[in-house]
Amino acid sequence: MKVGFIGLGAMGSAMASNLIAAGHALTVWNRSPDAAEPLAALGAKVARTADRAAQGEVLHSMLANDAAVRAVFLDGGLLDAMEPGSVHVNHATISVALARELAAAHAERGIGYVAAPVFGRPDVAAAARLNIVVAGAASAVRKATPLLEALAARLWPLGEAPERANVVKLAGNFMLAAAIESMAEASALTRAYGVSAADFLEVMTSTLFAAPAYQGYGKLIAEQRYKPAGFALPLGFKDVGLAQAAAETERVPLPFAGVLRDSLLEALAAGDEDVDWSALAEVAARRARLDERGKG
């Protein structure tokens, strides 16, 4: 299939490489052209402008946030350059409000729209083992499904309203942030009594919390391995804020979201811009003044 892909960060690049490996004719575009070079070496065509990457049957995008998606597709006029009958698969974690706006804008132009945010870090994307939540009109989803299957361990269909996929992604990231915060605070408590984070989290993630999210992030906390960031802390701050906005729209209280947002904001205020969001453990340790007290 003739496919386009825009947004070649760590996740987008890994996903695009799997579409090439699956035999699709891929054209890629990124604001920073250097990111496209490894994909060109794999056989992708590199477009000089976004509209040149949008001439195929399906266009995938993996952009950072609402502002980037709006700048490229709405303000930048990319939707107007796409052919009616083509399909846009949006993998970005965006607000519910923008998801609804995009769905309407695509429909006005006769372009299929599929929301397909992903669960998984860059290594999972590279292994084509993502879990992808999918929502959109049935015809658009059918067209995109063979491409999505080349990226995923499993697809999770959620109906025709695209914002359903986005709210599941936001709710899932809210749960991940809550898991990280709980491990951060609990390991600060054990460290105050001389039990290392590594020892404590090995017990927890081998017994009561033997689940991938706890095991993966617990290992990062135990090893204090926050760079390179698999999921950068500012993105976590953004996503918790989007979850709060979605909750406010439907009058759904999320009391703990405020705690998470404040912890993430505290980390950002301390200069933690380029670390993984598991570095919330450092916030908990600073609050407890563990280093000053000589505790683990």
C-alpha positions in Angstrom: 0.0 0.0 0.0 1.1 3.6 -0.7 1.5 5.1 2.8 2.7 8.4 4.3 4.1 8.9 7.8 4.8 12.3 9.5 6.4 12.8 12.9 9.6 10.9 13.2 10.5 11.0 16.9 11.6 7.9 18.7 8.1 6.3 18.5 7.3 7.5 15.0 10.6 6.3 13.5 10.2 2.9 15.0 6.6 2.5 13.7 7.5 3.8 10.3 10.4 1.3 10.0 7.9 -1.5 10.7 5.7 -0.4 7.9 8.7 -0.5 5.5 9.5 -4.0 6.8 5.9 -5.1 6.1 6.4 -4.2 2.5 4.5 -0.9 2.2 5.7 2.0 0.0 6.4 4.6 2.6 6.9 8.4 2.2 8.0 10.2 5.3 8.2 13.8 6.5 9.6 15.4 9.7 10.1 19.0 10.6 13.8 18.2 11.3 14.9 16.4 8.1 17.8 14.6 9.8 15.3 12.2 11.5 14.3 10.8 8.1 17.8 9.7 7.1 17.7 6.3 8.8 14.3 5.5 7.2 15.6 6.6 3.8 18.4 4.0 4.2 15.6 1.4 4.7 13.9 2.4 1.5 11.5 5.2 2.4 11.0 8.2 0.2 11.7 11.5 2.0 9.2 14.3 1.3 10.4 17.9 1.5 7.0 19.1 2.6 4.2 17.5 4.6 1.7 17.6 1.8 4.1 15.4 -0.4 3.9 12.7 2.3 0.1 12.9 2.3 -0.5 11.7 -1.3 -1.0 8.0 -0.5 -4.0 5.9 0.5 -3.3 6.2 4.2 -1.4 8.8 6.2 -0.1 8.0 9.6 1.0 10.8 12.0 2.8 10.7 15.4 3.1 14.2 16.6 3.8 15.4 20.1 0.8 17.3 21.2 -2.4 19.3 20.3 -0.4 22.3 19.2 1.7 20.2 16.7 -1.3 18.4 15.3 -3.2 21.6 14.9 -0.2 23.4 13.3 0.3 20.7 10.7 -3.2 19.5 9.8 -5.5 22.5 10.4 -3.5 25.7 10.5 -0.9 24.3 8.0 -3.5 23.2 5.6 -2.5 19.5 5.3 -6.0 18.3 5.4 -6.8 20.4 2.3 -3.9 18.7 0.5 -5.2 15.2 1.1 -7.3 13.3 -1.4 -11.0 12.6 -0.6 -11.3 8.9 0.2 -7.9 8.7 1.8 -7.5 8.0 5.5 -5.6 9.7 8.2 -4.5 7.6 11.2 -3.6 9.8 14.1 -1.4 8.1 16.8 -0.9 11.2 18.9 -2.1 11.5 22.5 -4.4 14.6 22.1 -7.3 16.2 23.9 -10.8 15.0 23.5 -11.8 18.4 22.3 -9.3 18.3 19.5 -10.2 14.7 18.6 -13.8 15.9 18.0 -12.7 18.9 16.0 -10.5 16.8 13.8 -13.2 14.2 13.2 -15.5 17.0 12.0 -12.8 18.6 9.8 -12.0 15.3 8.1 -15.6 14.5 7.5 -16.2 17.9 5.9 -13.4 17.0 3.4 -14.5 13.4 2.7 -11.3 12.1 4.4 -11.4 9.1 6.7 -10.2 9.6 10.3 -9.0 7.0 12.7 -7.8 7.7 16.2 -5.2 5.1 17.0 -3.1 6.1 20.1 -0.6 3.5 21.3 0.5 2.0 24.6 4.2 1.1 24.6 7.6 2.7 24.8 10.0 3.0 21.8 11.5 -0.4 22.3 8.0 -2.0 22.2 7.3 0.1 19.0 10.5 -1.2 17.4 9.5 -4.8 18.1 6.0 -4.1 16.6 4.4 -5.1 19.9 2.3 -2.0 20.6 -1.2 -2.2 22.0 -3.2 0.2 19.8 -6.7 1.5 20.7 -8.6 2.2 17.6 -11.8 4.2 16.9 -13.3 5.7 13.7 -15.8 5.0 11.0 -15.8 1.3 10.1 -14.7 1.8 6.5 -11.7 3.9 7.5 -10.7 1.4 10.2 -10.9 -1.5 7.7 -8.6 0.3 5.4 -6.1 1.1 8.1 -6.2 -2.3 9.9 -3.5 -4.1 7.8 -1.1 -1.2 8.5 -2.0 -1.2 12.2 -1.5 -4.9 12.4 2.1 -4.4 11.2 2.7 -2.3 14.3 0.9 -4.0 17.0 0.7 -7.0 19.3 -3.0 -6.3 19.5 -5.6 -3.9 18.2 -8.4 -2.8 20.6 -11.5 -1.5 18.7 -13.5 1.0 20.6 -16.3 2.0 18.2 -16.8 4.8 15.7 -16.4 8.0 17.8 -12.6 8.8 17.6 -12.5 10.5 21.0 -13.2 7.1 22.6 -9.7 6.0 21.7 -8.2 9.2 22.9 -10.0 9.1 26.3 -8.9 5.5 26.8 -5.3 6.6 26.1 -5.5 9.5 28.6 -7.1 7.3 31.2 -4.4 4.7 30.7 -1.7 7.3 31.1 -3.4 8.6 34.2 -3.2 5.1 35.7 0.5 4.8 34.7 1.3 8.1 36.4 -0.6 6.9 39.5 1.5 3.7 39.5 4.7 5.6 39.2 3.7 8.1 42.0 2.7 5.3 44.3 6.1 3.5 43.8 7.9 6.8 44.2 6.3 7.6 47.5 6.4 4.0 48.9 10.1 3.6 48.0 10.9 6.9 49.7 9.2 5.5 52.8 11.2 2.3 52.8 14.5 4.2 52.1 13.9 6.3 55.2 14.1 3.0 57.2 17.2 1.7 55.4 15.5 -0.5 52.8 16.7 0.4 49.3 14.3 1.2 46.5 15.7 -1.8 44.6 15.1 -4.3 47.4 11.6 -2.9 48.1 10.5 -2.8 44.5 11.8 -6.2 43.8 9.5 -7.6 46.5 6.5 -5.7 45.3 7.0 -6.3 41.5 7.6 -10.0 42.1 4.5 -10.5 44.2 1.6 -8.1 44.7 2.3 -5.9 41.7 3.8 -8.4 39.2 2.5 -6.5 36.2 4.4 -5.0 33.2 3.8 -1.3 34.2 5.0 -1.8 37.8 7.9 -4.0 36.7 9.1 -1.8 34.0 8.9 1.5 35.8 9.9 -0.1 39.1 13.2 -1.2 37.5 13.9 2.4 36.3 13.2 3.8 39.7 15.3 1.1 41.4 18.2 1.8 39.1 17.6 5.6 39.0 17.8 5.3 35.2 15.9 8.2 34.0 17.9 9.0 30.8 17.4 8.5 28.0 13.7 9.1 28.5 11.4 6.5 27.1 8.5 8.8 27.9 9.6 12.3 28.8 8.3 13.9 31.9 6.8 17.0 30.2 4.7 14.6 28.1 3.4 13.0 31.3 2.5 16.5 32.7 0.7 17.2 29.4 -1.3 14.0 29.5 -2.4 14.3 33.1 -3.6 17.8 32.2 -5.5 16.5 29.2 -7.1 13.8 31.4 -8.2 16.5 33.8 -9.7 18.5 31.0 -11.6 15.5 29.6 -12.9 14.8 33.1 -14.1 18.4 33.6 -16.0 18.2 30.4 -18.1 15.3 31.6 -18.1 16.3 35.3 -16.0 13.3 36.4 -14.0 14.0 39.5 -10.4 12.9 39.3 -9.0 14.0 42.7 -5.7 12.2 42.4 -5.0 13.8 39.0 -4.3 17.1 40.9 -1.7 15.3 43.1 0.0 13.8 40.0 0.0 17.1 38.1 1.5 18.9 41.1 4.3 16.3 41.4 5.1 16.5 37.7 5.0 20.3 37.9 7.4 20.2 40.9 9.8 18.0 38.8 9.6 20.5 35.9 10.3 23.4 38.3 13.4 21.5 39.5 14.7 21.4 35.9 13.7 17.8 35.0 12.8 18.5 31.4 14.7 15.7 29.6 14.1 12.7 32.0 11.7 9.9 32.0 8.5 10.4 34.1 9.6 7.7 36.4 11.9 10.4 37.8 8.9 11.3 40.0 10.8 9.1 42.4 13.3 11.9 42.8 10.5 14.3 43.7 9.4 12.0 46.5 13.0 11.6 47.7 13.5 15.4 47.7 10.3 16.0 49.7 11.5 13.5 52.3 15.0 15.1 52.3 16.5 11.6 52.1 19.9 12.7 50.8 20.2 15.4 53.5 19.4 12.7 56.1 21.8 10.2 54.6 19.0 7.7 53.9 19.5 5.1 51.2 
